[in-house]
């Protein structure tokens, strides 16, 4: 690989945090990089600055680094982005002073579904508990890692599910995308008036759910509240603070439930007209909410909660009515709760999340489904 190619690749790595940066930098990160001494940089190769960064632990603002013209420009752009999108009132929020993080994670989640009909009838079910565990290594906002399917490792039975998430949070705004899909693995706990509506535990494999959500919202009190202190462990919240937030939400769901394979004695109590339920749901919403950090002990203990509700326009097509229902209002919500503990370079957290969708379907049926998750994280900064 030529010197110029290596310079271009590393410059791209410098530019990437400008777009994604939600992490910490030392206090001098807001300063423009100063030129290195001309004599010390005279005659060095154009890729020498890469070796210098490896040697100094990637201290981007070290004045002794011999940046060529374009990487120096990229660093100036980076500093501008940092000043504009990641500035705080330092009496409330400060950086941790570390750029690297090594984390171990345990991620557990499940789905719930509740369909209600007239005369108090309903169908309730939930999935088995899905569990993943793994690790990640992060440098500022760039992270690599791997998660193992714990259900498969210990039970030997593969579970059909997939999750993907992307989060970018700076001082002023947050962008979140989540995609979750699963097939089978549900447990019916209520089925119409079967067994007089009493609690059941029937394993049901005839369901599938593919959900996608996108949120983008603005923090009004962005100088005093840091979401990164609670979820990316990149800041210390020194004093309690909260903020109202407002933004946009998009949600899409494709749900299939085929009850045709249930025993005849159960199908007799099916509260729907047909045993097949298909739902294709899209919604475009305005969201609003509130987030707050409670500092129990600065740089040590902190609690966080985020509550978001969305309302807007939806399109829904079902098996019983293939027409788009455009006159209905869309409703969904999200609740996050986190507890964070810091001890010098070490940190640990417990984060619970709930995402819910409410569909007012045709034929007097209401469908509420949710995704619940609990994540435990331990890590160290260096």
C-alpha positions in Angstrom: 0.0 0.0 0.0 1.5 3.4 -1.0 2.1 6.2 1.5 -0.7 8.3 -0.1 -3.2 5.5 0.1 -2.4 5.0 3.8 -2.8 8.7 4.4 -6.3 8.7 2.7 -7.5 5.7 4.7 -6.5 7.2 8.0 -7.9 10.6 7.1 -11.3 8.9 6.5 -11.0 7.5 10.0 -10.5 11.0 11.2 -13.6 12.2 9.4 -15.8 9.4 10.5 -16.0 10.6 14.2 -17.1 14.0 12.9 -20.3 12.4 11.6 -20.7 10.0 14.5 -19.1 11.6 17.5 -20.8 11.1 20.7 -17.8 10.2 22.8 -15.3 12.0 25.0 -12.1 13.9 24.2 -9.6 15.6 26.5 -10.2 19.2 27.5 -8.0 20.5 24.7 -10.2 18.8 22.0 -12.0 22.1 21.4 -8.7 23.8 20.3 -7.6 23.9 16.7 -4.6 21.6 16.1 -1.4 23.7 16.3 1.3 23.2 13.7 4.2 21.0 14.7 7.7 22.4 14.9 8.9 22.9 11.3 12.4 21.6 12.0 11.1 18.3 13.7 8.8 17.6 10.7 11.2 18.6 8.0 12.2 15.6 5.8 9.7 13.1 7.4 7.6 10.9 5.2 4.0 11.8 4.5 2.7 8.9 6.5 5.0 9.6 9.6 2.0 11.2 11.4 0.3 7.8 11.5 3.2 6.3 13.3 3.2 9.3 15.7 -0.5 8.7 16.5 0.1 5.1 17.2 3.0 6.0 19.5 1.1 8.7 21.5 -2.0 6.6 22.0 -4.0 8.4 19.3 -3.9 11.9 21.0 -5.2 13.7 18.0 -4.3 17.2 19.4 -0.7 16.5 20.3 1.1 19.6 18.9 4.1 17.4 17.9 2.2 15.4 15.3 3.4 16.2 11.8 0.1 16.3 10.0 0.1 16.8 6.2 -2.2 19.5 4.8 -5.3 17.4 4.2 -5.3 15.5 7.5 -4.8 18.9 9.3 -7.8 20.2 7.5 -9.8 17.1 8.4 -8.8 17.7 12.1 -10.0 21.3 11.9 -13.3 20.1 10.5 -13.5 17.6 13.4 -12.8 20.3 15.9 -15.6 22.4 14.4 -18.0 19.5 14.7 -17.0 18.9 18.2 -17.5 22.6 19.2 -20.8 22.8 17.4 -22.4 19.4 18.3 -20.7 18.3 21.5 -20.3 21.3 23.8 -21.7 21.3 27.4 -21.8 23.5 30.4 -18.9 22.0 32.3 -20.6 22.6 35.7 -23.1 19.9 34.6 -21.2 17.6 32.1 -17.6 16.8 31.5 -15.7 14.2 29.4 -14.1 11.2 30.9 -10.7 12.0 29.4 -10.4 8.5 27.7 -10.9 7.6 24.0 -10.9 3.8 24.2 -13.5 1.5 25.8 -13.6 -2.3 26.2 -17.1 -3.6 27.0 -18.7 -6.9 27.9 -22.5 -7.1 27.3 -25.4 -9.4 28.1 -28.5 -8.5 26.0 -31.8 -10.2 26.7 -35.1 -9.4 25.0 -38.7 -10.7 24.3 -41.8 -9.8 22.4 -45.4 -9.5 23.7 -48.7 -9.4 21.8 -52.1 -8.6 23.1 -55.2 -8.6 20.8 -58.5 -7.5 22.4 -62.0 -8.0 21.0 -65.6 -7.1 22.1 -67.2 -8.9 25.1 -63.8 -9.0 26.9 -62.3 -11.6 24.6 -58.6 -11.5 23.7 -55.5 -13.4 22.6 -52.4 -12.9 24.6 -48.9 -14.3 23.9 -45.2 -13.6 24.5 -42.0 -15.0 23.2 -39.4 -17.0 24.9 -36.5 -15.0 26.3 -33.8 -14.4 23.7 -30.3 -14.0 25.1 -27.1 -12.8 23.5 -23.7 -12.0 25.0 -20.5 -10.6 23.7 -18.0 -7.8 23.7 -17.0 -4.6 21.9 -13.9 -2.4 21.5 -14.5 1.3 20.8 -12.3 4.2 19.8 -14.4 7.3 20.2 -17.5 6.6 18.2 -16.0 3.7 16.1 -16.8 0.3 17.5 -16.3 -3.3 16.6 -17.6 -6.3 18.5 -19.4 -9.7 18.4 -22.4 -11.2 20.1 -23.1 -14.9 20.6 -26.5 -16.5 20.5 -26.7 -17.9 24.0 -30.0 -19.8 23.4 -28.2 -21.8 20.7 -25.0 -22.4 22.7 -26.8 -23.8 25.8 -30.0 -25.4 24.4 -28.6 -26.6 21.1 -31.8 -25.5 19.4 -31.5 -22.5 17.0 -33.9 -19.7 17.5 -35.1 -17.7 14.4 -34.5 -14.1 15.4 -32.4 -11.1 14.3 -31.7 -7.7 15.7 -29.8 -4.7 14.4 -29.5 -1.2 16.0 -27.8 2.0 15.2 -27.5 4.9 17.7 -25.8 8.3 17.3 -26.1 10.8 20.1 -24.4 14.1 20.5 -25.1 17.0 22.9 -27.8 18.5 20.6 -29.7 15.5 19.1 -30.1 11.8 18.9 -30.7 9.4 15.9 -31.8 5.8 16.5 -32.7 3.0 14.2 -33.7 -0.5 15.3 -34.7 -3.6 13.2 -36.1 -6.7 15.0 -37.4 -9.9 13.3 -38.5 -13.2 14.8 -40.3 -16.3 13.7 -42.1 -18.8 16.0 -41.1 -19.2 19.6 -44.3 -17.7 21.1 -46.3 -18.9 24.1 -50.0 -18.3 24.1 -51.3 -17.4 27.6 -54.9 -16.5 26.7 -57.0 -17.6 23.8 -60.6 -16.1 23.7 -62.8 -17.9 26.2 -60.9 -21.2 25.9 -60.7 -22.7 29.4 -63.0 -19.8 30.4 -60.3 -17.3 29.7 -57.9 -18.7 32.3 -54.1 -18.6 31.9 -52.5 -21.0 29.4 -49.0 -22.0 28.4 -49.3 -23.2 24.9 -46.2 -23.1 22.6 -47.1 -21.5 19.3 -44.9 -21.6 16.2 -47.2 -20.0 13.7 -46.2 -16.3 14.1 -43.6 -14.0 12.7 -42.9 -10.3 13.2 -40.6 -7.9 11.4 -40.4 -4.4 13.0 -38.4 -1.4 12.0 -38.3 2.0 13.8 -36.4 5.2 13.2 -36.3 8.1 15.7 -34.6 11.5 15.4 -35.1 14.1 18.2 -33.6 17.3 19.5 -32.6 18.0 23.1 -33.8 21.5 24.2 -31.5 21.6 27.3 -28.5 20.2 25.4 -25.9 22.2 27.4 -26.8 20.6 30.8 -28.2 17.1 29.9 -26.0 14.4 28.5 -27.6 11.2 27.1 -24.1 9.9 26.4 -23.5 9.7 30.2 -26.2 7.1 30.5 -25.9 5.0 27.4 -22.5 5.3 25.8 -20.5 6.0 29.0 -18.6 8.8 27.3 -19.5 11.6 29.8 -19.9 12.3 33.5 -23.1 14.0 34.5 -22.0 16.1 37.5 -25.4 17.7 38.5 -28.9 16.4 37.9 -30.6 17.8 34.7 -33.4 17.0 32.4 -34.6 18.1 29.0 -37.7 18.2 26.8 -37.3 16.6 23.4 -39.1 16.7 20.1 -38.6 15.0 16.8 -39.8 12.6 14.1 -40.6 8.9 14.2 -41.2 6.3 11.5 -42.4 2.8 12.3 -43.1 -0.3 10.1 -44.3 -3.7 11.1 -45.2 -6.9 9.2 -47.0 -9.3 11.4 -48.3 -12.8 10.6 -50.2 -15.1 12.9 -51.6 -18.4 11.5 -53.8 -20.1 14.1 -54.9 -22.8 11.7 -52.5 -25.4 13.1 -54.0 -25.1 16.7 -56.0 -28.1 18.1 -59.7 -28.1 17.1 -60.8 -27.6 20.7 -58.9 -24.3 20.8 -60.0 -23.1 17.4 -63.6 -23.3 18.5 -62.8 -20.4 20.8 -61.0 -18.2 18.2 -62.4 -14.7 18.5 -61.5 -13.7 14.9 -63.5 -14.5 11.8 -60.5 -16.3 10.1 -57.6 -18.2 11.6 -55.0 -16.1 9.6 -54.1 -12.6 10.7 -51.8 -10.5 8.5 -50.9 -6.9 9.3 -48.8 -4.5 7.2 -48.4 -1.3 9.2 -46.6 2.0 8.4 -46.7 5.2 10.4 -45.2 8.7 10.2 -45.3 10.5 13.5 -44.3 13.6 15.5 -42.7 12.6 18.8 -42.2 14.4 22.0 -41.0 13.4 25.4 -38.7 14.1 28.4 -35.3 12.8 29.6 -33.6 13.2 32.9 -30.3 12.3 34.6 -30.4 12.0 38.4 -26.9 12.3 39.8 -26.7 10.3 43.1 -23.0 10.8 43.4 -21.0 12.8 40.8 -18.7 10.6 38.7 -20.0 7.5 40.5 -23.8 6.8 40.6 -26.4 8.0 38.1 -29.9 7.1 37.1 -31.6 8.0 33.8 -35.0 7.8 32.3 -36.3 8.7 28.8 -40.0 8.7 27.9 -41.1 9.3 24.3 -44.6 9.2 22.8 -45.4 9.5 19.1 -48.6 10.3 17.3 -49.3 10.7 13.6 -50.6 9.3 10.3 -50.7 5.6 9.6 -51.5 3.1 6.8 -52.6 -0.3 7.8 -53.7 -3.3 5.7 -54.9 -6.6 7.2 -56.0 -10.0 5.9 -59.7 -9.3 6.7 -59.6 -5.8 5.1 -57.0 -5.3 2.4 -57.8 -1.7 2.0 -55.4 0.9 3.4 -56.9 2.4 6.6 -55.8 6.0 6.4 -58.3 7.6 8.8 -56.8 6.1 11.9 -54.3 7.7 14.2 -50.9 6.0 14.9 -49.7 5.6 18.4 -46.4 4.2 19.7 -44.1 4.9 22.6 -40.6 4.2 24.0 -39.4 4.1 27.6 -35.7 3.7 28.6 -34.4 3.4 32.2 -30.7 3.1 33.0 -28.5 2.8 36.2 -24.8 3.6 35.7 -21.9 3.1 38.1 -18.4 4.5 37.5 -15.2 3.8 39.5 -12.2 5.4 38.0 -11.6 3.7 34.6 -14.3 1.0 35.2 -18.0 1.3 34.6 -21.1 -0.9 34.8 -24.7 -0.4 33.8 -28.1 -2.0 33.7 -30.5 -0.7 31.0 -34.1 -1.6 30.5 -36.1 -0.6 27.3 -39.7 -0.9 26.2 -41.0 -0.1 22.8 -44.8 -0.4 22.2 -47.1 -0.1 19.2 -50.9 0.3 19.4 -52.9 -0.6 16.3 -56.7 0.1 16.3 -57.6 -2.5 13.7 -60.8 -3.0 11.8 -63.7 -5.0 13.1 -63.4 -3.6 16.6 -60.1 -5.2 17.4 -57.1 -3.5 19.1 -53.7 -5.0 18.8 -50.9 -3.9 21.2 -47.5 -5.4 20.8 -44.2 -4.5 22.5 -40.5 -5.3 22.5 -38.8 -5.5 26.0 -35.1 -5.7 26.6 -32.6 -5.7 29.4 -28.9 -5.2 28.9 -26.1 -5.5 31.5 -22.8 -3.9 30.6 -19.3 -3.9 32.3 -16.3 -2.2 30.8 -13.2 -0.1 31.2 -11.9 3.1 29.6 -8.3 3.6 28.6 
